[in-house]
Amino acid sequence: MKRYKLILAIILLVVSFSYLPAQEVKNETKKIEKEFKQNLNELLDEWYLQEYMQKKDSLKLPLKKTAGIEFPDSVYIKRLEKLPSVIELNYNQIVRNFIHVYTIEQRERVEVILGLSKFYFPIFERIFDQYGLPHELKYLAIIESALNPRALSRMGATGLWQFMYGTGTMYDLTINSFIDERKDPVKSTYAAAEYLRDLYDMFGEWDLALAAYNCGPRNVNKAIYRAGGNKDFWDIYYYLPRETRGYYPAFIAAMYFMNYYEEHNLSPESIELPLATDTVMVKNQVHLQQIAEVLDVPLQELEDLNPQYRRKIIPAKDKEYAVKLPQRMAGNFIQMEDSIYKYKEKEFFADNMIKEPTRSQFVPQKPKGKAKLTYKVKSGDNLGHIAEWYDIKASQIRHWNNIRGNIIKVGQSLNIYVPKDKVDYYKDVNSLSFNEKQKRIGSPVKASNTKNNKVEQEDDYIYYKVKNGDTLWDISNKYPGVTQNELLQLNNINNGKNLKPGQLLKIKKET
């Protein structure tokens, strides 16, 4: 029976190759592989790989020259079949090429990943188990960050699970001048578990959930639509962004090499991270170097265990913060806690060293010949709209109100300056409804439909009126491809838990 299954798998493999034009597949996979290898190099060419290479040089140890081994397709197919997984592990030439990237072309980097997995995978497995998620999702972090908690993409995605700022804050990760919990191995994994669970609930298939993790639910929904409603990764392959086309195959290849690395003469590098750790709660502000010197622990080891502290400072003023230590040192910390806080305190915390950043005290001068009006920000407002309503520039609003970026909050009061002879015309803008303000500038809205709580407006957007009990998750599910993060950004909302009945949310239409 197994022999027949193997023959059938090979037949399917041949069919899958013939399904796509050969030259197109070759060119496409070459581009994807090139980008993937470059990304893998960038992700690992930081502390861990540098340390490994320097150690080899200092000890004058030769780098491994073991050649990679290439197996027939039938061997790869048979091995993938043996892996216990609720995620479908397809095999085709694209997957095979990624296996070769890992096991032949990037062997030294892969051995570093294997070493790091000994530290990080137990963390992932424990958390995924709490959420009832497949343990094999742990391999996703290899694709995302090469298991480097300090990984930073060109787009600003950060940490083991590569969260963008908006998605990170949406899943309750703290990001400020001192802390970036996207780099916290534990807290970021909890956030990743919630996000992956949400994506699976949305698509019902893990291959699509993984694709959406990479490019966002909107792009996956677009690909499904353009593929005629087909909900299989390989059916929507060419409708996905190019980076995402290699994402699922790279995941399958990562799962393969992590389970069969010995067959390819690969071995985990020794990474100096203690497998046994413990967590202590810090009650006062403290520098990691204070802890390191008092407890006689290498500072770099503490930094690697606590990469979330951006300035090596634990800013424990109003609340306690967790610090991970080698297990052997947790008891010593508790016994010497007060001494640690006082150790070189003035040296580490001079008055100018740990002050929370304050906003600039710059006060703009009142423009000559202008009168001041006040506008209170309402739900759905943004700087562009407000500027149009007053016939001014968004940059002027930023300047007059000392605003950086485009973030404004509901209820915030903005200073607006208009010509003195037009005060009467503009003074009622603050009291008009959104529709009235749009009509006033020649952008009329369509009639509302109160039965289904949708208020249509403009060509590219619709407005949803929040009902009692609505959550961002509920609302995003009503509109295919719309994410909670997009709702937050489009409506200048900082906390999705503070929705109010009757509030209008701006939603971009599906294109």
PyMOL commands that set and color helices and strands:
alter all, ss='L'
color gray80, all
select helices_A, chain A and resi 2-19+22-44+47-58+73-82+93-105+107-130+135-145+165-170+181-183+185-203+206-215+217-226+237-239+242-245+247-260+262-264+288-295+299-305+327-335+337-342+345-348+383-390+394-401+420-426+429-431+434-440+472-478+484-490+496-498
alter helices_A, ss='H'
color red, helices_A
select strands_A, chain A and resi 277-282+286-287+313-314+321-326+370-376+413-419+448-449+454-457+461-465+504-508
alter strands_A, ss='S'
color yellow, strands_A
deselect
rebuild
show_as cartoon
